[in-house]
Amino acid sequence: MALEKISIEKAKELASKAGVKPGKVKGTEILRFAKAASENIELITWEEFQKILEKNKLAIYASGSWMKVMRQK
């Protein structure tokens, strides 16, 4: 299955089903999906996640229930 660009709404739906939340690597704007905060991952709001996506010209791509943040194609 190929990666397909998805909306933030679709990402929220997939994240909820997978039990993951929006996050970023602490001290950076590197976005991740995570089950919980950790030593390296800080959980953030969906609003902050979306602002970072837009600021850095990033998008969310999915294949099935798997999601990845990448530069917009």
Helices and strands as residue ranges (DSSP letters): E 4-6, H 8-18, E 21-25, E 31-34, E 41-43, H 46-55, E 58-63, E 66-71
